[in-house]
Amino acid sequence: MTDDPRRHIPRTDQLLARPALVEAAERLGPDAVREAVRSAQSAARTGELPVTEVGEYAESLLAGPPALGPVLNATGIVIHTNLGRAPLSDEATAALGAAAGYTDVELDLATGKRARRGAEALDALRLACPTAEDALVVNNGAAALVLTTTALAAGREVIVSRGEMVEIGDGFRLHELMASTGARLREIGTTNRTHLADYAAAVGPETGCILKVHPSNFHVTGFTHSVPLPELTGFGVPLVADLGSGLLAHDPALPDEPDAASTLAKGADLVIASGDKLLGGPQAGLLLGRADLIHRLRRHPLARAVRIDKLTLAALHATLTGPVPPVTRYRRADPDALRERCERLADDLAAALEDVGGVASSFDPLHGSEHNSRDTPPISVVAHTGHVGGGGAPGVPLPGFALALPEALAPLLRAGDPAVLARTDKGRCLVDPRCIPDDRDPDLVRAIARAWRTQAELDEKEPR
């Protein structure tokens, strides 16, 4: 009688005693570990797995990547929606950890009674935008718009210019979002021209509010006309301005980007903005303006459904009261400093690849993204234009520099640890360090070197 190898499958208690699985039970909980053990034993019983590999297989099932993996943003796009928009400051990150347990998010410790939710963050927001009488924070910009149109115009009309009926990311259109609240859209003007008379003709007893939307992710030029905000203040209905970008005060570097303080000073009754764009904080919908309108929104039943959580409030407060956030530092980065940094990266990378043939580095600032990659060595420093991103300041270039590498490295960099997201352009992989913290440069060099060696090995295996 032959010995059935399945009789040698390790017992559950033996597997659970393995040090790696003991550690996994502390990290993930015993149920997850037991399920992994059962899956490994089952694979061995069906012959899919050798009985000698049951323990290792169970461990591998528990060693998967995190739900959200960190990425080094080498695109030069500061507010990258696919990468989670604004990276948080160290202070905001620390605030998240501090708020993870019990907090006084809705408690007055002096009296022991219930308090206004997130009062400190709201006070900091009002301080950052002095023209606002009051403020409210919800879970994102779209939620802020939905709450506003629901509270002010459900069953009534929202007047909006056809030239401002924008589509945002992933196919979402603002007018469809507003229509879902039960408000009726009153479209006025044309795509390129809307006049004060168009607003005057539309305002009536059914008007819930006038909405001005900043077209932050596109430009319309030529035969155009729009109505300045101050001219819309005399109609006797709430004037709402959706800025999107989250700029609270004027920034000379972004001359065409409206800010909340100036917009309110020009006559807007309510301003809507995002917290995770130019403000540089966590995802949040910011509402600033007249105290009576903010109170009306706060007391609406929908406000409960879009209520901000304590972690976001903590990160927002730390962003508003802390140092300049990464988003602002990255978009203000000095081009000369970026060039020098790229030169150091190129030299470090060439040194790390000394044993790989055909690797050299060079610098030619005249060779921007239009340069023919066949005329460059494998590593070169080239002029590269970054962008604000996130639907903000689309016409504002951010001059800088990047490493130009072989295009084949791009997918290998994305698959590495850490993952590096670069741009590909005209046969090259462009690595722009603008949005990568300086102290991660050694990690960046190691990631590129690993990808380069992997590609070299793949090239060696290709038939000649």
C-alpha positions in Angstrom: 0.0 0.0 0.0 1.5 3.3 -1.1 1.7 6.1 1.4 -0.8 8.9 0.6 1.2 12.2 0.8 -1.9 13.9 2.0 -1.5 12.2 5.3 1.6 14.4 5.8 -0.2 17.7 5.5 0.8 19.7 8.6 -1.9 20.0 11.3 -3.6 23.3 11.9 -2.0 23.8 15.3 1.5 23.2 13.9 0.9 25.7 11.2 -0.5 28.3 13.6 2.6 28.0 15.7 4.9 29.1 12.9 6.5 32.5 14.0 5.4 34.3 10.8 1.8 33.2 11.3 1.9 34.1 15.0 3.0 37.6 13.9 0.3 37.7 11.2 -2.4 36.8 13.7 -1.4 39.8 15.9 -1.4 42.0 12.8 -4.5 40.7 11.0 -6.4 38.8 13.5 -6.7 35.0 14.1 -9.6 34.5 11.7 -7.7 35.7 8.7 -4.7 33.4 9.6 -7.0 30.4 10.1 -8.6 31.0 6.7 -5.2 31.2 5.1 -4.1 27.9 6.8 -7.3 26.2 5.6 -6.8 27.4 2.0 -3.2 26.1 2.1 -4.2 22.7 3.5 -7.0 22.4 0.9 -4.6 23.2 -1.9 -2.4 20.4 -0.7 -5.3 17.9 -0.4 -6.2 18.5 -4.1 -2.7 18.1 -5.2 -2.3 21.7 -6.3 0.4 22.2 -3.7 3.2 20.0 -2.4 2.6 19.1 1.3 6.1 20.4 2.1 5.1 23.9 1.0 1.8 24.3 3.0 3.3 26.6 5.6 5.1 28.9 3.2 2.0 29.1 1.0 -0.2 30.1 4.0 2.3 32.8 4.9 2.3 34.1 1.3 -1.5 34.5 1.4 -1.1 36.9 4.3 1.8 38.9 2.9 -0.1 40.7 0.1 0.4 44.4 -0.6 -1.4 47.1 1.4 -4.9 48.2 0.3 -3.3 51.5 -0.8 0.3 51.3 -1.8 2.6 54.3 -1.6 3.8 55.8 -4.9 6.7 58.2 -5.7 5.1 60.9 -7.9 7.6 61.5 -10.7 5.2 63.0 -13.2 5.7 66.7 -12.3 1.9 67.0 -11.7 1.5 68.4 -8.2 -2.2 67.5 -7.6 -2.5 64.2 -9.3 -6.1 62.8 -8.9 -5.1 59.2 -9.6 -2.5 59.4 -6.8 -5.0 60.8 -4.2 -4.5 64.5 -5.0 -2.7 66.5 -2.3 0.0 64.7 -0.2 -0.4 65.6 3.4 2.2 67.4 5.5 4.0 65.6 8.2 2.0 67.6 10.7 -1.3 66.5 9.1 -0.1 62.9 9.0 0.7 63.0 12.7 -2.7 64.5 13.5 -4.3 61.5 11.8 -2.6 59.2 14.2 -3.4 61.4 17.2 -7.1 61.4 16.3 -7.3 57.7 15.7 -8.5 57.0 19.2 -11.1 58.8 21.3 -11.1 62.6 20.7 -13.0 65.7 21.7 -14.4 66.0 18.2 -17.8 66.9 19.5 -17.2 67.6 23.2 -16.5 70.6 25.3 -14.0 69.3 27.9 -14.5 72.4 30.1 -18.3 71.8 30.5 -18.5 68.1 29.7 -21.3 68.9 27.2 -21.8 68.4 23.5 -20.0 70.9 21.4 -20.0 72.0 17.7 -18.3 69.3 15.7 -14.8 70.1 14.7 -14.9 73.6 16.2 -11.1 74.1 16.2 -10.8 73.2 12.5 -13.8 75.5 11.6 -12.2 78.3 13.6 -8.9 77.8 11.7 -10.8 77.8 8.4 -12.5 81.1 9.2 -9.2 82.6 10.3 -7.7 81.6 7.0 -10.6 83.3 5.2 -11.5 86.4 7.2 -14.2 87.5 4.8 -16.3 84.4 5.7 -18.9 84.9 8.5 -19.1 81.2 9.1 -17.8 77.9 7.7 -18.9 74.3 7.3 -16.9 71.2 6.1 -18.4 68.1 4.5 -16.7 65.1 3.0 -15.8 66.4 -0.5 -16.4 69.2 -3.0 -19.2 67.4 -4.8 -21.0 66.8 -1.5 -20.7 70.5 -0.7 -22.4 71.3 -4.1 -25.1 68.7 -3.5 -25.9 70.0 0.0 -26.0 73.6 -1.2 -28.3 73.0 -4.1 -30.5 70.7 -2.0 -30.8 73.2 0.9 -31.3 76.3 -1.3 -33.0 75.1 -4.4 -34.7 71.7 -4.1 -37.8 71.9 -6.2 -36.7 75.3 -7.4 -34.3 76.6 -10.1 -30.6 77.0 -10.1 -29.5 79.5 -12.6 -26.2 78.6 -14.3 -24.4 79.8 -17.5 -24.1 77.2 -20.3 -20.4 78.1 -20.4 -19.9 76.9 -16.8 -21.7 73.5 -17.0 -18.4 71.7 -16.7 -17.5 68.0 -16.6 -15.1 66.9 -13.9 -13.1 63.7 -13.5 -14.4 60.2 -14.4 -17.3 61.6 -16.5 -19.2 63.4 -13.7 -21.0 66.5 -14.9 -21.9 69.2 -12.4 -25.3 69.9 -13.9 -26.3 66.3 -13.7 -25.1 66.2 -10.1 -27.3 69.2 -9.2 -30.3 67.8 -11.1 -30.0 64.7 -8.9 -30.9 66.8 -5.8 -34.3 67.7 -7.2 -33.3 71.2 -8.2 -34.3 72.4 -11.7 -31.4 73.8 -13.8 -32.1 77.1 -15.6 -29.5 77.3 -18.3 -28.7 80.7 -19.7 -26.5 82.2 -22.3 -24.4 80.2 -24.7 -21.2 78.2 -24.4 -19.0 81.2 -25.2 -21.1 84.3 -24.2 -23.4 85.0 -21.3 -24.6 88.5 -20.4 -26.1 90.2 -17.4 -29.4 90.5 -19.2 -29.5 86.7 -19.4 -29.4 86.5 -15.6 -31.9 89.3 -15.2 -34.4 87.5 -17.5 -34.0 84.2 -15.7 -34.4 85.4 -12.0 -37.9 85.0 -10.7 -40.0 83.6 -7.8 -38.8 80.1 -8.6 -35.1 81.0 -8.3 -33.3 79.1 -5.5 -29.8 80.5 -6.2 -27.5 81.7 -8.9 -24.4 79.5 -9.3 -21.1 80.6 -10.7 -18.7 77.8 -11.5 -15.0 78.5 -12.1 -14.0 76.6 -15.3 -10.8 75.5 -13.6 -9.9 72.6 -15.9 -10.2 74.4 -19.3 -9.9 77.7 -21.1 -12.3 79.2 -23.6 -10.7 82.0 -25.7 -11.8 84.2 -28.6 -15.3 85.7 -28.9 -16.3 85.2 -25.3 -18.1 87.1 -22.5 -19.0 86.2 -18.9 -20.5 88.3 -16.2 -18.2 89.4 -13.4 -19.3 88.3 -9.9 -20.0 91.8 -8.5 -22.6 92.5 -11.2 -24.7 89.5 -10.0 -25.1 90.7 -6.4 -28.4 92.7 -6.8 -30.9 90.0 -7.6 -32.0 89.2 -4.1 -31.2 85.5 -4.3 -28.2 83.6 -2.9 -25.1 83.9 -5.1 -23.0 80.7 -4.9 -19.5 80.5 -6.3 -18.0 77.0 -6.9 -14.3 77.6 -7.0 -13.2 74.0 -6.9 -9.5 74.5 -6.3 -9.5 75.4 -2.6 -7.3 78.5 -2.8 -8.3 80.5 0.3 -6.3 83.7 -0.3 -4.9 85.3 -3.4 -1.7 83.9 -4.8 0.3 86.1 -7.2 1.7 82.9 -8.9 -1.8 81.9 -9.9 -3.3 85.2 -11.1 -6.3 83.7 -12.9 -7.2 81.3 -10.0 -10.0 82.8 -7.8 -9.7 82.5 -4.1 -12.3 82.3 -1.4 -11.5 85.5 0.4 -11.6 87.7 -2.7 -14.7 86.0 -4.1 -16.7 86.6 -0.9 -15.4 90.2 -0.8 -16.7 90.7 -4.4 -20.2 89.7 -3.3 -20.6 86.0 -3.3 -22.9 84.8 -0.5 -21.4 81.3 -0.4 -18.2 79.8 -1.7 -17.6 76.0 -2.4 -14.1 74.6 -2.6 -12.1 71.4 -2.1 -9.7 70.7 0.7 -7.3 68.4 -1.2 -6.3 70.6 -4.0 -4.5 74.0 -3.7 -5.1 74.1 0.0 -3.0 71.0 0.3 -5.1 69.2 2.9 -7.3 66.1 3.1 -10.3 65.4 0.9 -13.0 67.7 2.1 -15.7 70.0 0.8 -15.3 73.6 2.2 -18.3 75.9 2.5 -17.6 79.5 3.5 -19.9 82.6 3.5 -22.9 84.1 5.1 -23.7 82.9 8.6 -27.4 82.4 7.9 -26.8 80.3 4.8 -24.2 78.2 6.6 -26.6 77.6 9.4 -29.3 76.6 6.9 -27.0 74.1 5.3 -25.8 72.8 8.7 -29.3 72.1 9.9 -30.5 70.4 6.7 -31.0 66.6 7.1 -28.6 65.9 4.2 -25.8 67.5 6.2 -25.7 64.4 8.4 -25.2 62.1 5.4 -22.2 64.1 4.2 -20.7 64.9 7.6 -17.0 65.1 7.8 -15.1 62.4 9.9 -12.8 63.2 12.9 -9.6 62.1 11.0 -10.3 64.5 8.2 -11.0 67.3 10.7 -7.7 66.6 12.4 -5.7 66.7 9.2 -7.5 69.8 8.0 -6.8 71.6 11.2 -3.1 70.7 11.1 -2.9 71.8 7.4 -4.5 75.2 8.2 -2.4 75.9 11.3 0.9 74.2 10.2 3.7 75.1 7.9 3.5 75.5 4.1 2.0 72.2 2.8 3.8 70.0 0.3 1.5 71.1 -2.6 2.5 74.7 -2.2 6.2 73.8 -1.9 6.1 71.6 -5.0 4.4 74.1 -7.2 6.8 76.9 -6.1 9.9 74.7 -6.5 12.9 76.7 -8.0 13.8 75.5 -11.5 17.5 75.9 -10.9 17.3 73.8 -7.7 15.4 71.1 -9.7 18.1 71.1 -12.3 20.9 70.7 -9.8 18.9 67.9 -8.1 18.4 66.1 -11.4 22.2 66.4 -12.1 23.0 64.8 -8.7 20.4 62.0 -9.3 21.9 61.3 -12.7 25.4 61.1 -11.3 24.2 58.8 -8.4 22.3 56.6 -10.8 25.3 56.3 -13.2 27.5 55.3 -10.2 24.9 52.7 -9.1 25.0 51.2 -12.6 28.8 51.2 -13.2 28.7 47.5 -13.9 26.0 47.8 -16.5 27.4 48.6 -20.0 26.4 51.6 -22.0 25.2 53.8 -19.1 26.3 57.4 -19.0 24.8 60.7 -17.8 24.7 64.2 -19.3 23.0 67.5 -19.0 21.6 69.6 -21.9 19.0 72.2 -20.8 18.1 73.0 -24.4 16.8 69.5 -24.9 13.2 69.6 -23.6 10.4 67.2 -24.2 10.8 67.8 -27.9 14.3 66.4 -28.1 14.9 63.2 -30.2 15.6 60.4 -27.7 18.0 58.7 -30.2 20.5 61.6 -29.8 20.7 61.3 -26.0 22.7 59.0 -23.8 20.7 56.6 -21.6 20.6 59.1 -18.7 20.2 62.8 -19.4 18.8 65.8 -17.6 16.3 67.7 -19.8 14.0 70.6 -19.3 10.5 69.5 -18.3 7.3 71.4 -17.6 5.2 70.4 -14.6 1.6 71.3 -14.0 -0.6 72.1 -11.0 -3.1 69.4 -11.9 -6.4 68.5 -10.1 -8.3 70.8 -12.4 -6.5 73.9 -11.1 -4.6 76.6 -13.0 -4.6 74.8 -16.3 -2.7 77.6 -18.1 0.1 77.9 -15.6 3.3 76.0 -16.5 5.7 74.9 -13.8 9.2 75.1 -15.3 11.6 72.4 -14.1 13.8 69.5 -15.1 13.6 65.7 -15.3 15.8 62.6 -15.9 15.3 61.2 -19.3 15.6 57.4 -19.3 14.8 54.5 -21.7 11.0 54.3 -22.1 11.1 50.6 -21.3 11.8 51.4 -17.6 8.4 53.1 -17.0 6.3 49.9 -16.4 9.1 48.4 -14.3 9.2 51.5 -12.2 5.5 51.3 -11.6 5.8 47.7 -10.5 8.7 48.3 -8.2 8.9 48.9 -4.4 8.6 51.7 -4.0 6.4 52.2 -7.0 7.5 55.2 -9.2 5.0 56.8 -11.6 6.9 58.6 -14.4 5.8 60.2 -17.7 6.5 58.7 -21.1 7.1 61.0 -24.0 8.6 60.5 -27.4 10.3 57.2 -26.6 11.6 58.3 -23.2 10.7 57.7 -19.5 10.8 61.2 -17.8 11.4 61.2 -14.1 10.6 64.6 -12.6 11.6 64.9 -8.9 9.4 68.0 -8.2 6.9 66.1 -6.2 9.2 63.7 -4.5 10.6 64.7 -1.1 14.4 65.3 -1.1 15.0 62.7 1.5 13.5 60.0 -0.9 16.2 60.6 -3.5 18.2 57.5 -2.4 15.0 55.4 -2.7 14.4 56.9 -6.2 17.9 56.0 -7.4 17.6 52.5 -6.0 14.2 52.0 -7.7 15.5 53.2 -11.1 18.7 51.1 -10.7 16.6 47.9 -10.0 14.3 48.6 -12.9 17.4 49.2 -15.2 19.0 45.9 -14.1 15.7 44.0 -14.6 15.4 45.4 -18.1 19.1 44.6 -18.8 18.4 40.9 -17.8 15.3 40.8 -20.0 17.4 42.2 -22.9 20.0 39.5 -22.4 17.4 36.8 -22.7 15.9 38.1 -25.9 17.0 36.0 -29.0 19.5 37.9 -31.1 
